[in-house]
Amino acid sequence: MDDYINIYTNVYFKLIEIGKELSLHSFSEKNDKVELYGLVSLNLCKQQTKSIYILLEHKLHPSVLILIRNVFETFFNYQWILRGETKSEKIERVNQLEGKAFNDIEKELNVMKENSSSSNPIWKPEMYEDKEKFLEFLKTHYPELTYKDKTEIKFKKPKESSLESRMSYIERIKFYSLYRFTCAFVHPTPILRDLLLLREGSEKNPIQLLKPHLKEALDYCLFLIYGIAFNLSKVLEERKEFNKEKVDKILAEIFSIISNSSASKLLEYAI
């Protein structure tokens, strides 16, 4: 795994360079939501890239797969946003994705409130009031994430409720099976049991079984990291302050790092 540690370290420092360049820009909370979503995605990706090589150094391989899963979600959510036909549609897709997290929280909060008024409640109002105030604060300060349903203000969410449904047909065929593989390491599975508990007398060698799949996931992840940065650069290239030449140079350096790694074999399949 030493090669991957070096590759992810090098890519991380290139992402820092891009981040420094983009930090010079100013953005409107209202009109530049697609750009801001991409910037947040890039910064999350930068943190995850660093975390991946640190976890690899400490041989915490299952945790690496969990982070790769996050990179997959970040990349394909941004892809879904950028497939909007107009600027307003893209902005609305951002609002739906941002609202979804709070929609999920409010859904469960309503279950708690309903339970609190039952004859044998588990929850008491004082146990969820802070959450309720938090959501009301968000609705007031981020009205673009909400819509009016009769007399009630609710958080938006995409009608494409799952990552799978937000992927194009080709994206799903190429990538979804690998994404589902990484999801297998979020919760206990037999291979995690053998890997983490290191049971004596077991004839299995789980890390040897896992490594080829981990390497494949790491290879694909490198291209998705590059893709997040590339997509953001395409969104920003129309801006006057965008230094296209400098950003393109850094992107080319990232692509060169990936192309000179074992991930280069994926280029044969036109990833």
C-alpha positions in Angstrom: 0.0 0.0 0.0 3.0 2.3 0.1 2.4 3.4 -3.5 -1.1 4.5 -2.7 0.0 6.4 0.4 2.5 8.4 -1.8 -0.1 8.9 -4.6 -2.8 10.1 -2.2 -0.3 12.3 -0.4 0.8 14.0 -3.7 -2.8 14.4 -4.9 -3.7 16.0 -1.5 -1.1 18.7 -1.8 -2.2 19.4 -5.4 -5.8 19.9 -4.1 -4.4 22.4 -1.5 -2.9 24.3 -4.4 -6.3 24.5 -6.2 -8.0 25.5 -3.0 -5.6 28.4 -2.5 -6.3 29.6 -6.0 -10.0 29.4 -5.6 -10.0 31.0 -2.1 -9.2 34.3 -3.9 -12.7 34.3 -5.4 -15.9 35.8 -4.0 -19.3 34.1 -4.3 -22.9 35.0 -3.9 -24.9 32.8 -1.5 -27.9 33.2 -3.8 -26.6 33.2 -7.4 -23.5 31.0 -7.0 -24.9 28.0 -5.2 -23.6 25.5 -7.8 -20.1 27.0 -7.5 -20.3 26.9 -3.7 -21.6 23.4 -3.6 -18.6 22.4 -5.8 -16.2 24.3 -3.5 -17.6 22.5 -0.4 -17.4 19.2 -2.3 -13.8 19.9 -3.2 -12.8 20.8 0.4 -14.5 17.7 1.7 -12.7 15.7 -0.9 -9.4 17.3 0.1 -10.0 16.2 3.7 -11.0 12.7 2.7 -7.9 12.4 0.5 -5.7 13.3 3.5 -7.6 10.9 5.7 -7.3 8.1 3.2 -3.5 8.2 3.2 -3.3 8.5 7.0 -5.6 5.5 7.4 -3.5 3.5 4.9 -0.4 4.4 6.9 -2.1 2.9 10.0 -3.5 -0.1 8.0 -7.1 0.9 8.8 -8.4 -0.5 5.6 -12.1 -0.8 6.3 -12.2 2.8 7.3 -10.5 3.7 4.0 -13.4 2.0 2.1 -15.9 4.1 4.1 -14.2 7.3 3.0 -14.1 6.1 -0.6 -17.8 5.6 -0.4 -18.2 9.3 0.7 -16.1 10.4 -2.4 -18.4 8.4 -4.6 -21.4 10.1 -3.2 -19.8 13.5 -3.4 -18.9 13.1 -7.1 -22.2 11.7 -8.3 -24.3 14.2 -6.4 -22.4 17.0 -8.1 -22.7 15.2 -11.5 -26.5 15.1 -10.9 -26.6 18.8 -10.2 -24.6 19.7 -13.3 -26.9 17.7 -15.5 -29.6 20.3 -14.8 -30.5 22.0 -18.1 -30.6 25.5 -16.9 -28.8 27.5 -14.2 -32.0 27.8 -12.1 -32.6 24.0 -12.4 -29.0 23.4 -11.2 -29.5 25.7 -8.3 -32.8 24.0 -7.4 -31.0 20.6 -7.4 -28.5 22.1 -4.9 -31.4 23.3 -2.7 -33.0 19.8 -2.8 -29.8 18.0 -1.9 -29.0 20.5 0.9 -32.6 20.3 2.2 -32.7 16.5 2.1 -30.5 16.1 5.2 -32.8 18.4 7.3 -35.9 16.8 5.7 -34.7 13.4 7.1 -34.1 15.0 10.6 -37.5 16.6 10.6 -39.2 13.4 9.6 -37.8 11.6 12.7 -38.5 14.6 14.8 -42.2 14.3 13.9 -42.1 10.7 15.0 -40.7 11.8 18.3 -43.4 14.5 18.7 -46.1 12.0 17.9 -44.7 9.5 20.4 -44.5 12.2 23.1 -48.3 12.7 23.0 -49.0 8.9 23.2 -50.3 7.1 26.3 -46.9 5.5 26.9 -44.3 8.0 25.5 -40.6 7.3 25.2 -39.9 10.9 24.3 -40.7 14.0 26.3 -41.0 17.5 24.6 -37.9 18.8 26.5 -35.9 16.0 24.9 -36.4 17.2 21.3 -37.2 20.9 21.7 -33.6 21.9 20.9 -33.7 20.0 17.7 -37.0 21.6 16.8 -35.6 25.1 17.4 -32.6 24.2 15.3 -34.8 23.3 12.4 -36.9 26.4 12.7 -33.7 28.5 12.7 -32.6 26.8 9.5 -36.0 27.4 7.8 -35.8 31.1 8.7 -32.2 31.6 7.6 -32.2 29.2 4.5 -35.7 29.6 3.1 -34.5 28.4 -0.3 -34.2 24.9 1.2 -37.9 24.9 2.0 -41.3 24.8 0.3 -44.9 25.4 1.5 -47.1 22.4 1.8 -50.6 23.8 2.5 -50.0 25.7 5.8 -46.7 23.9 6.7 -43.2 24.8 5.8 -41.1 21.7 4.9 -37.6 21.0 3.7 -37.1 20.1 0.1 -35.7 16.8 -1.1 -35.0 15.4 -4.6 -37.6 13.1 -6.1 -34.6 10.9 -7.0 -34.3 9.9 -3.4 -31.3 7.5 -3.7 -27.8 7.9 -5.1 -28.6 5.1 -7.6 -31.6 7.1 -8.9 -29.5 10.2 -9.4 -27.0 8.4 -11.5 -27.2 8.1 -15.3 -27.6 4.7 -16.8 -24.0 4.6 -17.9 -22.8 5.8 -14.5 -24.8 3.1 -12.7 -23.5 0.3 -15.0 -19.9 1.5 -14.5 -19.7 2.5 -10.9 -22.7 1.5 -8.8 -21.5 -2.1 -8.0 -18.2 -0.8 -6.7 -20.1 1.8 -4.6 -22.2 -1.0 -3.1 -19.1 -2.9 -2.3 -17.7 0.0 -0.3 -21.1 0.1 1.6 -20.5 -3.4 2.8 -17.8 -2.1 5.1 -20.1 0.5 6.9 -21.7 -2.3 9.0 -20.3 -5.6 10.3 -19.9 -8.4 7.7 -18.1 -11.7 7.9 -14.9 -10.4 6.3 -14.9 -7.5 8.8 -15.3 -10.0 11.6 -12.3 -12.0 10.4 -10.3 -8.9 9.7 -11.0 -6.9 12.9 -11.2 -9.7 15.4 -8.2 -11.6 14.1 -9.6 -15.0 15.2 -7.0 -17.6 16.1 -7.0 -20.8 14.0 -8.9 -19.2 11.1 -7.6 -20.5 7.7 -8.9 -17.3 6.1 -6.6 -14.4 5.4 -9.1 -11.6 5.1 -6.6 -8.8 4.3 -5.3 -10.8 1.3 -8.9 -11.3 0.2 -9.7 -7.6 0.7 -6.6 -6.0 -0.9 -7.4 -6.5 -4.6 -10.8 -4.9 -4.1 -9.4 -2.2 -1.9 -6.8 -1.3 -4.6 -9.6 -1.3 -7.3 -11.6 1.1 -5.1 -8.6 3.3 -4.5 -7.9 3.5 -8.2 -11.4 4.5 -9.1 -11.5 7.0 -6.2 -8.5 8.8 -7.6 -10.3 9.5 -10.8 -13.4 10.7 -9.0 -11.3 13.1 -6.9 -9.8 14.4 -10.1 -13.4 14.6 -11.5 -14.7 16.7 -8.7 -11.9 19.2 -9.2 -12.3 19.2 -13.0 -16.1 19.7 -12.8 -15.7 22.6 -10.5 -13.1 24.2 -12.8 -15.5 23.9 -15.8 -18.2 25.6 -13.7 -15.8 28.5 -12.8 -14.0 29.0 -16.1 -16.5 31.7 -17.3 -15.6 33.9 -14.3 -13.3 36.8 -15.0 -11.2 36.2 -11.9 -10.7 32.5 -12.7 -7.1 31.7 -13.6 -7.8 29.0 -16.0 -4.2 28.5 -17.1 -3.0 28.0 -13.5 -5.8 25.7 -12.5 -5.5 23.6 -15.7 -1.8 23.2 -14.9 -2.6 21.8 -11.5 -5.3 19.5 -12.9 -2.8 18.2 -15.5 -0.3 17.5 -12.7 -3.0 15.6 -10.7 -3.9 13.6 -13.9 -0.2 12.9 -14.5 0.1 11.5 -10.9 -2.9 9.2 -11.5 -1.8 8.2 -15.0 1.6 7.1 -13.7 0.0 4.9 -11.0 -1.7 1.6 -11.1 -4.9 3.4 -11.7 -3.8 4.1 -15.3 -5.1 0.7 -16.3 -8.6 2.1 -15.9 -8.0 4.4 -18.8 -8.1 1.4 -21.1 -11.7 1.0 -20.2 -12.4 4.8 -20.8 -13.4 5.5 -17.2 
